[in-house]
Structures are given as structure tokens and as C-alpha cells.
Amino acid sequence: MTRYKHWFQYKNATKYPHDTLVIAQFRNPYDWFEAMRNVPHHSPEHIGLRWEDFLVKPWTMDRIGRDLELDEDATCQEDFKYNQLRSCIMEPLPKSRYKKLRYSENQPFYEMKQDGSGDHFANIMEMRSAKIRNFLEVRDYVGVADVWTVQYEYLLTKGTEHLLTKIEEWTGVKRNCQASPPQLRRKRPLSRTFAKFLNKELDWSAEGLIGYTQEEVG
């Protein structure tokens, strides 16, 4: 919308047409955190960690390379402010500095608290909760007609026909695409200890805003 898909959004009515219907898709936290741990794109400080460390490690990194040459008034990639993002520059170190590139580590993208404080998130769990609320706040942006939330798992099991029909009915605009059929995928096995930790530590009030509740674990 105002920024590339899953980055924090911000108020800028010139970035999208008015009377916009926003569809915000979310994934359940158990699978999302494990997927992020396995493939931590743009998060070099979180590569190769066990889940016990990944979930609690501060969601940030030290500034490096060309980022160190900037002042605090700099405007960064995706129109973030200097105190909202590390790295401010898309590629602070040249690729030649890396023996082997892993998960876009040459393009760090640690989003920080968006309140102007310059503080980083304590961990990825805190960042996810803030991002959920940020996406829902888009409903109040100028020119946004509404925000609908959908769950990734629902679209997988049910297909997209129902969603596309609802969009057609609500907007009066006919689709220009084919609906995706339901997909049956094996559920990712999760550690019982991992699930119990999330049940205890995650902000479930934020998860409840998008329809997720704790899974029962033995």
C-alpha cells in the first residue's frame, strides 16, 4: 500500500487511489515464527538461531558500512525515517564483503518502533504485535474504504472463490482473475515446548484482533 507488502504502513494518501478496499492477510503465529526462523530474510543477526534464541533476541542490529555516514535527518529506503529502520541504506556493505549471501543479509531491514523514539523492538514477538495493530489502523487512513483481514490458512483450505465473490459484491467490480482452488498441505510439525512458550509470551490480545487464539498443547 504505502510501503512494500509486509513493511509497516504509514499515512500518505498520495500512495494509493481513494475508496480503496485493503485486504490484509495474516498467518498463524506458530507457523509464521517458525517460517521466519528458517528463512530470516533481511535479518542477518537472526540467521541460524535455535527458536529459543530467535524468539527473544532483540529485533535490531548495529549500523554498519554506509549507514554510519548518515545523520539522523536522513530519509531511508521505503520512506522510513533514520530512527525507524536499520539499515537506512538498502545495501550498507557491498556484496564483495560477504563470502556467501544468506537470506538477503546484504540488505538488512530491521523495522524499529514507529513512534519516533528510535527504540528497537525487544524481540520479533513484540514486532509482530505492533505490525498487526499497524495494519488494522490503515482503516483510518484517508481514502481507505475498509480493511478486511483474512487468514492464510483459511484461503489455503477453502480457496479464494468466496473472498473474490465478496469483493465483487462489496465493490461492484468484476474480477479479472481465476479463483485458486483449495489446497491440502501437510501441517508443519511444531515443538510442544515451542508452542507452550508462545502461549505464555506472545501478546494474544493482538492476535485476537485477527482471529487467532492459543492452540492447546499437551
Beta strands, then each sheet from edge to edge (+ up, - down):
strand 1: 20-26
strand 2: 85-86
strand 3: 110-111
strand 4: 144-151
sheet 1: 1+ 4+
sheet 2: 2+ 3-
end
